Structure formats: C-alpha cells, structure tokens
Amino acid sequence: MSADPTQVLAFETDCHIFSGCGFPGPGLHSFLFEPLWGEAGLTSAYFNKPMLLALLGSVIIVAFFWAAFGRARVVPNKLQMVGEAGYDFVRRGIVYETLGKKEGEKYVPFMVSLFFFVWILNVWSIVPVAQFPVTSIIAYPAVLALIVYFIWMSVTFKRHGFVGGFKNLTGYDKSLGPVLPLVMVIEFFSNVLVRPFTHAVRLFANMFAGHTLLLLFTIASWYLLNGIGIAYAGVSFIMVVVMTAFELFIQAVQAYVFVLLACSFIQGALAEHH
C-alpha cells in the first residue's frame, strides 16, 4: 500500500489547512483499488472492492425478489407490495411505454433486472463503508451496454433478416435520392458504433463526476478543520449533505435512462422499415 498521502482520504491523515501540507484532492487514484487478497496482475487473485460490491449487489437483488415473490400472496404483504411497485414501475413506466405491452412483455424480466442492478451499483456510493459507485469504473457500464447491444443486434436481424436488418441500421430510404449513401454511412456509424459507446459512457461519466464531487467536499470538510478554516469546513459539510441528496436522485435517474435507452434501441429494431 502506497504511503503517498494523496492516495488516502484526508480524514485518514493529520493533514489540515495551515499545517504545512497541500490539499490531498481526489484524482484517478480514488478509483483504483488493490486486490482484497493476492497480488495485482494475477487474474485468479484480482478481486477488489468494486467486484465485491457488484457481487453483493447481485445477491441483494436476487434475495429481495426471492423474498418478495417466492411465496406470492393474493393479498400481498409489505415486502411483496414494495417488490410489485418496483417491478411495475419498470414494466409499465419504461417497457410498456416504449415497446408496448404486446412486444415489450418478453423483455420485462431483463429490463427489471438491468434497472435494479444498475441502480444498486450506483447507490453503493452513499452506503457507509462501501462509499463507491461501481459504475464509475467504465468496465461495468461497458459490459452492460455490450449485453444490450447484442440483444439489439440479434432482434434487428431476427425480425428483418440480413438485408432488412442492414436497411434498418442504415436508415435506408430510396426517396432520399443522391444523399442516400451519405445518410446510410452516417446512420450506420451512429447506430453500430456511437450508440453503444454513448450508452456506456453516459452512465460512467455521471457516476464518475458525482463521486468525485462527493470526495472533493468530504475531503475539504476535514482538511479545513483548523483555525479559521473551521467556518469554511461547515459550508463544505453542508455541500456534502446536499450532494449526497442530489446523488440519490441522479443514481435513480441514471438507472432509468440506461434502461430507457435499452428499450428505445430494441424498439427501433422492432420497427417496420419503410
């Protein structure tokens, strides 16, 4: 473990303003974690905190829905009511609204799982001890976006065939005349390359920025606890509270947007080409 004071949070050091040390601000090192055991670089041993949080998140989701629906009742208990509310929010508020009931029903289980998985990976950011959004590491949203991408592509070609699927992805419309080749190139580049990239980056960038701001104000609150700086530390702490509340909202919104975009991709794949 590095002894560099910038590699740890400020409240783990004796570093304060007017004490002769610089502000140990957050940086890329705040998103790097050593393996929980073994040595870095060994695939079999490279199991770190974000991986543990992702695994725990999966277990929590499965356990919750198992407990809520394992013995479903006609008159639901409180846990079942919460589970049904969450399930219906995704089913009716996102899937049905985007794909319609007939086409969307088969995608509901996947979209519900995706929503709650993304949400819990986000919400780890404000959970004591965990205090890290797993989706702020690009690999996690990238893999989720890749899964959506493969479903999107498979639905496209299964519904329309190879030629029809190609037309669907390139926005083929012979009425465009001479500009058709240019439109097809732009649409192909946008659909096949840009969309999956932005799908992943949108989630990653929002959670990365949010966690960085939380770290910044949290570290500043501790760093300013010295002399006249205590007054500013209070202001910084208020910002921690405000940013935490704001992050709660953003975490849910980002899960919603991620699933909404996944549904919109599939909706485009199912749409009849004209």
C-alpha positions as CSV (number, residue, x, y, z in Angstrom):
1,M,0.0,0.0,0.0
2,S,1.3,3.4,-1.0
3,A,2.4,5.8,1.7
4,D,1.7,8.8,-0.5
5,P,-0.8,11.0,1.4
6,T,-2.7,11.7,-1.8
7,Q,-3.5,8.0,-2.0
8,V,-5.8,8.1,1.0
9,L,-8.7,10.2,2.2
10,A,-7.9,13.3,4.2
11,F,-9.6,12.1,7.3
12,E,-7.1,9.2,7.4
13,T,-4.2,11.7,7.8
14,D,-3.2,14.6,10.0
15,C,-3.3,16.9,7.0
16,H,-5.2,20.2,7.6
17,I,-5.1,23.7,6.3
18,F,-2.3,25.9,7.8
19,S,-0.5,22.7,8.9
20,G,2.0,22.9,6.1
21,C,0.5,20.3,3.8
22,G,-1.3,20.7,0.5
23,F,-4.9,19.7,-0.2
24,P,-5.0,16.0,-0.9
25,G,-7.6,16.3,-3.6
26,P,-9.3,13.3,-5.2
27,G,-8.0,12.0,-8.5
28,L,-7.7,8.9,-10.6
29,H,-6.1,7.1,-7.6
30,S,-9.5,7.4,-5.9
31,F,-10.9,4.9,-8.4
32,L,-8.1,2.4,-8.2
33,F,-8.2,-0.5,-5.7
34,E,-5.8,-3.1,-4.6
35,P,-6.9,-6.8,-4.7
36,L,-8.6,-7.9,-1.5
37,W,-6.2,-10.8,-1.4
38,G,-3.3,-12.0,-3.6
39,E,-1.2,-9.8,-5.9
40,A,-2.3,-7.4,-8.6
41,G,-1.9,-8.8,-12.1
42,L,-2.9,-12.4,-11.2
43,T,-6.3,-12.9,-12.8
44,S,-7.3,-15.5,-10.2
45,A,-6.5,-13.2,-7.3
46,Y,-7.5,-9.8,-8.7
47,F,-10.8,-9.5,-6.8
48,N,-11.1,-6.0,-5.5
49,K,-13.7,-3.8,-3.7
50,P,-15.8,-2.9,-6.8
51,M,-16.0,-6.5,-7.8
52,L,-17.2,-7.4,-4.2
53,L,-19.8,-4.6,-4.3
54,A,-21.1,-5.8,-7.7
55,L,-21.3,-9.4,-6.4
56,L,-23.1,-8.2,-3.2
57,G,-25.4,-6.1,-5.3
58,S,-26.4,-9.1,-7.3
59,V,-27.0,-11.2,-4.2
60,I,-29.1,-8.4,-2.6
61,I,-31.3,-8.1,-5.7
62,V,-31.9,-11.9,-6.0
63,A,-32.6,-12.2,-2.3
64,F,-35.0,-9.3,-2.3
65,F,-37.1,-10.5,-5.2
66,W,-37.0,-14.1,-3.9
67,A,-38.3,-12.9,-0.5
68,A,-40.9,-10.7,-2.2
69,F,-42.2,-13.2,-4.7
70,G,-41.1,-16.6,-3.5
71,R,-44.4,-17.1,-1.8
72,A,-46.6,-14.5,-3.5
73,R,-50.0,-13.9,-2.0
74,V,-53.2,-12.7,-3.4
75,V,-53.2,-10.1,-0.7
76,P,-49.6,-9.0,-0.7
77,N,-47.6,-8.3,2.4
78,K,-45.4,-5.2,2.7
79,L,-42.3,-6.7,1.1
80,Q,-44.3,-8.0,-1.8
81,M,-46.0,-4.7,-2.3
82,V,-42.6,-3.0,-2.5
83,G,-41.4,-5.6,-5.0
84,E,-44.5,-5.2,-7.1
85,A,-44.2,-1.4,-7.1
86,G,-40.6,-1.6,-8.3
87,Y,-41.4,-4.3,-10.9
88,D,-44.5,-2.4,-12.2
89,F,-42.5,0.9,-12.4
90,V,-40.1,-0.6,-14.9
91,R,-42.7,-2.7,-16.7
92,R,-45.4,-0.1,-17.1
93,G,-43.3,3.1,-16.9
94,I,-40.5,2.1,-19.2
95,V,-41.0,-1.1,-21.1
96,Y,-44.7,-0.7,-22.0
97,E,-44.4,3.0,-22.7
98,T,-41.5,2.3,-25.1
99,L,-42.2,-1.1,-26.7
100,G,-45.9,-1.5,-26.0
101,K,-47.5,-4.3,-24.0
102,K,-47.5,-7.0,-26.7
103,E,-43.9,-6.6,-27.9
104,G,-42.5,-5.5,-24.5
105,E,-43.7,-8.2,-22.2
106,K,-40.9,-10.7,-23.1
107,Y,-38.3,-8.1,-22.3
108,V,-39.7,-7.1,-18.9
109,P,-37.6,-9.5,-16.8
110,F,-34.4,-8.4,-18.4
111,M,-35.2,-4.7,-18.1
112,V,-36.3,-5.1,-14.5
113,S,-33.0,-6.9,-13.7
114,L,-31.0,-4.3,-15.6
115,F,-32.7,-1.4,-13.8
116,F,-32.2,-2.7,-10.3
117,F,-28.6,-3.9,-11.0
118,V,-27.5,-0.5,-12.4
119,W,-29.3,1.3,-9.5
120,I,-27.7,-0.7,-6.8
121,L,-24.3,-0.4,-8.4
122,N,-24.9,3.4,-8.3
123,V,-26.3,3.6,-4.8
124,W,-23.2,2.0,-3.2
125,S,-21.8,5.5,-3.5
126,I,-23.7,6.7,-0.4
127,V,-23.7,3.5,1.6
128,P,-21.4,3.7,4.6
129,V,-18.3,1.6,4.4
130,A,-18.9,0.8,0.7
131,Q,-18.9,4.5,-0.4
132,F,-18.1,3.8,-4.0
133,P,-20.3,3.7,-7.2
134,V,-19.3,0.6,-9.1
135,T,-20.5,2.1,-12.4
136,S,-17.8,4.9,-12.1
137,I,-15.4,2.2,-13.4
138,I,-16.0,2.1,-17.2
139,A,-15.7,-1.7,-17.4
140,Y,-19.1,-2.2,-15.7
141,P,-21.3,0.0,-17.8
142,A,-19.4,-1.1,-20.9
143,V,-20.3,-4.7,-20.3
144,L,-23.9,-3.9,-19.6
145,A,-24.1,-1.8,-22.7
146,L,-22.5,-4.6,-24.7
147,I,-25.2,-7.0,-23.5
148,V,-27.9,-4.6,-24.6
149,Y,-26.0,-4.1,-27.9
150,F,-26.0,-7.9,-28.6
151,I,-29.7,-8.2,-27.8
152,W,-30.4,-5.1,-30.0
153,M,-28.5,-6.6,-33.0
154,S,-30.0,-10.0,-32.6
155,V,-33.5,-8.7,-32.5
156,T,-32.8,-6.5,-35.6
157,F,-31.6,-9.3,-37.8
158,K,-34.1,-11.8,-36.4
159,R,-37.0,-9.5,-37.2
160,H,-35.9,-8.2,-40.6
161,G,-33.4,-10.7,-41.9
162,F,-29.9,-9.7,-43.0
163,V,-30.9,-7.3,-45.8
164,G,-33.8,-5.8,-43.9
165,G,-31.7,-5.5,-40.7
166,F,-29.0,-3.7,-42.7
167,K,-31.6,-1.3,-44.0
168,N,-32.9,-0.8,-40.5
169,L,-29.5,0.1,-39.1
170,T,-28.6,2.4,-42.0
171,G,-31.9,4.3,-42.4
172,Y,-32.3,3.2,-45.9
173,D,-34.9,5.2,-47.8
174,K,-34.7,5.4,-51.5
175,S,-36.7,8.6,-51.6
176,L,-33.6,10.4,-50.3
177,G,-32.1,10.2,-53.7
178,P,-28.4,11.3,-54.2
179,V,-27.8,11.9,-50.4
180,L,-28.9,8.3,-49.6
181,P,-25.3,6.9,-49.5
182,L,-24.1,9.7,-47.1
183,V,-27.2,9.2,-44.9
184,M,-26.6,5.4,-44.8
185,V,-22.9,5.9,-43.8
186,I,-23.8,8.3,-41.0
187,E,-26.7,6.2,-39.7
188,F,-24.6,3.0,-39.8
189,F,-21.7,4.7,-37.9
190,S,-24.2,6.2,-35.4
191,N,-26.2,3.0,-34.7
192,V,-23.4,0.4,-34.8
193,L,-20.6,2.3,-33.2
194,V,-21.7,5.6,-31.5
195,R,-24.8,4.4,-29.7
196,P,-23.3,1.6,-27.6
197,F,-20.4,3.8,-26.8
198,T,-22.5,6.7,-25.5
199,H,-24.8,4.3,-23.8
200,A,-21.9,3.1,-21.6
201,V,-20.2,6.5,-21.2
202,R,-23.3,8.4,-20.2
203,L,-23.7,6.2,-17.1
204,F,-20.0,6.1,-16.4
205,A,-19.4,9.8,-16.7
206,N,-22.3,10.8,-14.5
207,M,-21.3,8.5,-11.7
208,F,-17.6,9.3,-12.0
209,A,-18.3,13.0,-11.8
210,G,-20.7,12.6,-8.9
211,H,-18.4,10.5,-6.8
212,T,-15.5,12.9,-7.5
213,L,-17.6,15.9,-6.2
214,L,-18.6,13.9,-3.1
215,L,-15.0,13.1,-2.4
216,L,-13.9,16.7,-3.0
217,F,-16.3,18.2,-0.5
218,T,-15.8,15.4,2.0
219,I,-12.1,15.8,2.0
220,A,-12.4,19.5,2.1
221,S,-14.6,19.3,5.2
222,W,-11.8,17.5,7.0
223,Y,-8.9,19.5,5.5
224,L,-10.4,22.8,6.6
225,L,-10.9,21.8,10.3
226,N,-8.1,24.0,11.6
227,G,-8.2,27.6,12.9
228,I,-10.4,30.0,10.9
229,G,-10.9,27.2,8.3
230,I,-13.5,25.6,10.6
231,A,-16.1,28.1,9.3
232,Y,-15.4,27.0,5.8
233,A,-15.5,23.4,6.8
234,G,-19.1,23.8,7.9
235,V,-20.0,25.2,4.5
236,S,-18.2,22.3,2.8
237,F,-20.0,19.8,5.0
238,I,-23.4,21.3,4.1
239,M,-22.4,20.7,0.4
240,V,-21.6,17.1,1.3
241,V,-25.2,16.7,2.6
242,V,-26.6,18.5,-0.5
243,M,-24.5,16.5,-2.9
244,T,-25.5,13.2,-1.2
245,A,-29.2,14.0,-1.6
246,F,-28.6,15.0,-5.2
247,E,-26.7,11.8,-5.9
248,L,-29.6,9.8,-4.6
249,F,-31.7,11.4,-7.3
250,I,-29.1,11.1,-10.0
251,Q,-28.4,7.4,-9.2
252,A,-32.1,6.6,-9.9
253,V,-32.3,8.8,-12.9
254,Q,-29.2,7.2,-14.5
255,A,-30.6,3.7,-14.0
256,Y,-33.9,4.9,-15.5
257,V,-32.1,6.4,-18.5
258,F,-29.9,3.4,-19.1
259,V,-33.0,1.1,-19.3
260,L,-35.0,3.6,-21.3
261,L,-32.3,3.8,-23.9
262,A,-32.0,0.0,-24.0
263,C,-35.8,-0.2,-24.7
264,S,-35.5,2.5,-27.3
265,F,-32.8,0.5,-29.1
266,I,-35.0,-2.6,-29.2
267,Q,-38.0,-0.5,-30.2
268,G,-36.0,0.7,-33.2
269,A,-35.0,-2.9,-34.0
270,L,-38.7,-4.0,-34.0
271,A,-39.9,-1.1,-36.0
272,E,-41.0,-1.9,-39.6
273,H,-38.8,-0.5,-42.2
274,H,-40.4,1.7,-44.9
